[in-house]
Amino acid sequence: MERQYVLDALQNLVSKQQLERVNFHSFSLRQGQLFEGIFELNPKGFGFIRQEQQANDVLVREENKAKAMDGDRVQFSIIKERNGKKEGAIIAILERSRHQMVGTLQIRNEKAILYPDSVKYGVPIEIPINQLNGAKNGMRVVAKINVWPSNKSMPFGEVAALLGYPGSNDAEMISILVNQGFDPYFPEEVMKEASLISTEITIDEIQRRRDLREVLTFTIDPVDAKDFDDAISYQALENGNHAIGVHIADVGHYIKEGSPLDNEALKRSNSVYLVDRVMPMLPEQLSNVLCSLRPNEDKLAFSVVFEFNPNGEVLNHWYGKTVIHSNRRFAYEEAQEIIEGKEDELSSVIHLINSFAKKMRAKRFKDGALNIVSEELRFVLSEQGNPTGTILKTSKEAHQLIEEFMLLANRTVAVEITAQKEKGESHLSIYRIHDLPDPEKLGLLHLFCEKFGLKLEIKDLSSAAQAINALLKSIESEPFYPLIQSMVVRSMAKAVYSTHNIGHFGLAFKYYSHFTSPIRRYADLMVHRQLLEKKEQGKIKSRSNLDEICKKISSNERKATEAERESTKYFQTLMLLDRIGDEFEGFVSGISEYGLFVRLLENHCEGMVSLQSISFDRFTFDAEKHQVIGKKSGKTFTLGTPVRVQIEEVSPRKRQIDLLLMQD
């Protein structure tokens, strides 16, 4: 009887076209058309598959996810479709997003299992006792998967690194990196290759390059920077014009395409900047020493030199390999003081270059670029690495000076590497693209602004940037300015890397690539190679893997951003760990059906007030008006509403700050 129940259930799935009958005794998952995508796991067990150029994700129930983990590239089929919503089943894992994971080790009865921090970041791994490599029960460790037998629900692995017992900053930062799929440690063969690279700049190498060592050159970077990707040079020309050079570390000279170093750089795709450390794309002897354009040292560079007339207009440019010598290193703060009037031996040069940068910036905005003011939360750390304060940094003229010349170089290079059809060129290149905003998201932005009594008149996509800039300009002194700007950013498409150039909406550039940071971005290294090929061979060679490279580096960029956000949340919890019970002034920075996100004015940390925790009224979320309303009092909370809160609970492990709302 039980056998018949099973057969009836299977036949029912066949009738729904979810299974197909192979023979009298066998059934298999129906094999329709197969698709590829990225699997995103929900902590509850189900997940979604995200496909490029597809608006709607595909639901995958827990029983249909096979052995897929979050971030894996998978092959799947559609097993159900209703009202435009699709449900799929994963057929195969094409590429794992992670081979290592962080978790807590449990050893019982001579059996060791690593339990990951979250189901989103991995699966339990059984570790043979002889593969523990010194790990003890209760330790936080990094483990790697060695084999996952098809007949086992759990893979087998080994301990790759010991993080100690829970609670240390080192353990938490490494776990963040590993959970996002990054390896904090360089393989031995990569380190060996890096150590064998010669630091000598030979006379023969100098003779192959344009020697600019006698030209005034300097860098402007954050005060705590260790790798210097870029430098600026200035030279007054006899014709009354000005030569301003943008010099970029010549990473491609040291890293050969297809080498272990190059493969590792592609695997990482970018450096990851956490609060208290950097996971570099390249080993430190390259990123911080050999390639870094440090002051008072001869360095190899890839340069673009522009000739400006006295009005700040670019007349022409030259690009190629150079050797430079940086005369001075400025921190942004030093350069800003000079811009604001402090006397310095290079005052006249800084003021001239800044005047050109301001003209280029004004032209960009006139052409339709978005004027977004960057804001960065920095932590003041003690010698022990614990946060003692925060600083909210915004972009000033010194930052904008460097930004404009980097944008100029990137835009110029993008044009150079673009295939010219009239010349019969057909190669692909790597572009940094930013699509037009979604009209539906702009409509939501319009409604959001109305809640603040603001008017955002967007007639069409071509005028969207000007309308948004006008709005932001009109409210730049208002306390809710950061909130409106953050909503503007959310309404925009995400910039990505692609071989298909559609331009960059946010910058208002028809052509744009990344060229200026090859120490920390793999895209720039590839662009350097293409530019050199055009310079030396007159044409750029075809590479069949460029599309895959673009997908990989775009994906890793998103993961790096998430890692950076998580490290910020962790250090915010450390800031407030000993402030439980204290009260703070703040404002509502986000709203959901579960509660209010509140940013504290004193230290810019953010926590959440659960709606269920509010004892003096019953509050509900109004999704249409995007506000929280009290049933008895009628009191409403919207974005920007000032509030007073108390720290209720802080969990560094969960990266979570729970707040209580104080009654007026």
HELIX and SHEET records of a PDB file:
HELIX    1   1 GLU A    2  SER A   15  1                                  14    
HELIX    2   2 GLU A   62  ASN A   64  5                                   3    
HELIX    3   3 VAL A  119  TYR A  121  5                                   3    
HELIX    4   4 ILE A  129  GLN A  131  5                                   3    
HELIX    5   5 ASN A  169  ASN A  179  1                                  11    
HELIX    6   6 GLU A  188  SER A  195  1                                   8    
HELIX    7   7 ILE A  203  GLN A  207  1                                   5    
HELIX    8   8 VAL A  251  TYR A  254  1                                   4    
HELIX    9   9 PRO A  260  ARG A  268  1                                   9    
HELIX   10  10 GLU A  284  GLU A  284  1                                   1    
HELIX   11  11 GLN A  285  LEU A  290  3                                   6    
HELIX   12  12 TYR A  332  ILE A  339  1                                   8    
HELIX   13  13 SER A  347  LYS A  366  1                                  20    
HELIX   14  14 GLU A  397  GLU A  416  1                                  20    
HELIX   15  15 LYS A  421  LYS A  423  5                                   3    
HELIX   16  16 PRO A  439  GLU A  450  1                                  12    
HELIX   17  17 LEU A  461  SER A  463  5                                   3    
HELIX   18  18 ALA A  464  SER A  474  1                                  11    
HELIX   19  19 TYR A  481  SER A  491  1                                  11    
HELIX   20  20 TYR A  522  GLN A  537  1                                  16    
HELIX   21  21 LEU A  546  LEU A  576  1                                  31    
HELIX   22  22 LEU A  611  SER A  613  5                                   3    
SHEET    1   A 2 LEU A  19  ARG A  21  0                                        
SHEET    2   A 2 PHE A  27  LEU A  29 -1                                        
SHEET    1   B 5 VAL A  58  VAL A  60  0                                        
SHEET    2   B 5 GLY A  47  ARG A  50 -1                                        
SHEET    3   B 5 LEU A  34  LEU A  41 -1                                        
SHEET    4   B 5 ARG A  73  ARG A  82 -1                                        
SHEET    5   B 5 LYS A  85  GLU A  95 -1                                        
SHEET    1   C 5 ILE A 125  ILE A 127  0                                        
SHEET    2   C 5 LYS A 111  PRO A 116 -1                                        
SHEET    3   C 5 GLN A 100  ARG A 108 -1                                        
SHEET    4   C 5 ARG A 140  VAL A 147 -1                                        
SHEET    5   C 5 PHE A 156  GLY A 164 -1                                        
SHEET    1   D 7 ARG A 210  ASP A 211  0                                        
SHEET    2   D 7 VAL A 314  HIS A 325  1                                        
SHEET    3   D 7 ASP A 298  PHE A 308 -1                                        
SHEET    4   D 7 HIS A 242  ALA A 249 -1                                        
SHEET    5   D 7 ASP A 230  ALA A 236 -1                                        
SHEET    6   D 7 LEU A 216  ASP A 221 -1                                        
SHEET    7   D 7 ARG A 328  ALA A 331  1                                        
SHEET    1   E 2 VAL A 272  TYR A 273  0                                        
SHEET    2   E 2 VAL A 278  MET A 279 -1                                        
SHEET    1   F 2 GLU A 375  LEU A 381  0                                        
SHEET    2   F 2 PRO A 387  THR A 394 -1                                        
SHEET    1   G 2 TYR A 431  ILE A 433  0                                        
SHEET    2   G 2 VAL A 496  SER A 498 -1                                        
SHEET    1   H 6 GLU A 583  ILE A 591  0                                        
SHEET    2   H 6 GLY A 595  LEU A 600 -1                                        
SHEET    3   H 6 GLU A 606  SER A 610 -1                                        
SHEET    4   H 6 GLN A 656  LEU A 661  1                                        
SHEET    5   H 6 PRO A 642  SER A 651 -1                                        
SHEET    6   H 6 GLU A 583  ILE A 591 -1                                        
SHEET    1   I 3 PHE A 619  ASP A 622  0                                        
SHEET    2   I 3 GLN A 627  GLY A 630 -1                                        
SHEET    3   I 3 THR A 636  PHE A 637 -1                                        
END                                                                             
